[in-house]
Amino acid sequence: MKTDFLHSDYSKRVAVIDLGTNTFNLLIADVFAATFNVIHSEKEGVALGMGGINQGIIATDAFQRGLLAIKRFAQKCASVQVEEIRAFGTSALRGAKNSDDFLREIKNQTQIDIQIISGEDEATLIYRGVKWSYDFNERAAIMDIGGGSTEFIIANADGIENKVSLDIGVSRIFQDLILQDPLTKDDILKVENWLQARSKDFFKNKQCDILIGASGSFETFHEMIHDAPFPIGIASQEIQMEDLNRILDWILESNQQERDEHPFIIPIRRKMAPIAAIKTRWVMKNLEVNRVFVSPCSLKEGGLL
């Protein structure tokens, strides 16, 4: 993918690696004074948190998957002459007792330094990323559905009003609760109660008319609605509430085989898509959302600044 802009004042070729709990993301871009030109972008389903996130460890097989992914990313960076690599570890690494071992092995084999960031710093980077695609002239809430954590940022034209990183990621829920496939009404209620118990009252008195879904699952929702890949570029795309609710209903009623066969649900999301759907609908209800936008930007674009 390549996105072209009118630009001047060339800065440098930068790679940002987002080591998410489910997905590792690589973005390579030429960064200018006020914009960037994408050279390469890819994601890999690593499932770093699978088998250990709720116990505070990176499981042996996840450790190896993560290491192989970073080695491939490093090779890609070298092939396009990246000048600087910025790599950010998030929820799975924040809570893992053996995260130092993982970072040390990556350093030994790739020379890449991974910075494990706090949940609040992660939220700030997500806001900076989304800001490339949405001007916040209208107050809006950002939601970034992660595997280990989910970040919420409420912002307006003056900047951030509130932000929080909550340990309510879909992988945590998937590994903590026993759920049927397809989900039952009791399963949906079980997940909603789990979310409520861990939301730390963040949503109390925080009504927000507009919700911006940051990349990830929200791009999947958009692609399922339109039966087409997400548009190239960094512009946010509005989706109609009736279309979104139709897709969320389909996901919640689907079984694993149906999700496996859907061309616009990537493999890493197929098992946990129903949990993401419950969470999205639960957040929209809590915030009293009336409009939803999807931003293709998130932490990795925020890391370019």
Buried (B, 14 or more C-beta within 10 A) or exposed (E): EEBEEEBEEEBEBBBBBBBBBBBBBBBBBBBBEEBBBBBBBBBBBBBBBBBBBBEEBBBEEBBEBBBEBBBBBBEBBEEEEBEEBBBBBBBBBBBBEBBEEBBEBBEEEBEBEBEBBEBEBBBBBBBBBBBBBBEBEEBBBBBBBBBBBBBBBBBEEEEBEEBBBBBBBBBBBBBEEEBEEBBEEEBBEBBBEBBEEBBEEBBEEBEBEBBBBBBBBBBBBBBBBBEEEBEEBBBBBEBEEEBBBEBBEBBBEBEEEBBEEBEBBBEBBBBBBBBBBBBBBBBBEBBEBEBBBBBBBBBBBBBBB
